[in-house]
C-alpha cells in the first residue's frame, strides 16, 4: 500500500454533519500519531525507512482519516496495548506467604557475618547486628520464592543488604537515633522476586540497595504451586 496516496475526503453535503474521518486534523492529532510511530520504531515494528516515510505522510495529512492510515496496522489501532500491562510490586507481602519462623538467621555480636555468593534463599531471613556488621548479598542468590522478607535489627551495628538490579525492593522499617535507608525499586519483569526489608535501626544503620550489573539468574516458580525452575532474562 502506498501510504502517500490517499483518496480525497468528500465534502459533506450542505446541512449534513461531516464524518469524523473527514474532519481537519489538528497539530495535536499529528503529534499523537507521530508519537505512536516513534514507539513502533523503538519496538521494532517499523524499519527506519518505514518510520521516515510515515512521519512525512503524517506531516502532510489534512484530515483525521488520512492520519489513521499510518497506524491502522499497529496494535493501537485495534485497541490492544503494544506491551503487557505493568503494575508495581505490592508494598507488603501477600498474607500467609511468609512464615513466622525464619528459614535462615545471620547474627553478628561484636563481630561480622555474611551471606553472599551462590546461595539459595528462603522466604524469611533474620539479620541481627549488635555492635557488629551483617552483609546479606542476594545478587548471586537463587530464589525459591517470589517474595522474600529480611527482618533486620541493628543495635549500634550495621546491616547491608544488596539485591539484583532486576528485582523489586521495599523497605518497611525505621530508625531510632539510627538510619533505615532502603531504596524503593520496581522491576519491569512481572515474575521477578520482591525483597521486603523489615526492621529497626537503633543507634545503628540498615541499608538496602540494588547491585548494578547483577540480574536474577534463577527463580523456582512455587508461588502458584509449580516446582519447575525457569531462568529469568539476564545473566550473572
Secondary structure, 3 states (H helix, E strand, C coil): CCCCCCCCCCCCCCCCCCCHHHCECCHHHHHHHHHHHHHHHHCCCCCHHHHHHHHHHHHHCCEHHHHHHHHCCCHHHHCCCCCCCCCCCCCCCCCCCCCCCCCEEEEEECCEEEECCCCEECCEEEEEEECCEEEEECCCCEECCCEEEEEEEEECCEEEEEEECCCEEEECCEEECCEEEECCECCCCCCCCEEEEEEEEECCEEEEEEECCCCCCCEECCCCCCCCEECCCCCC
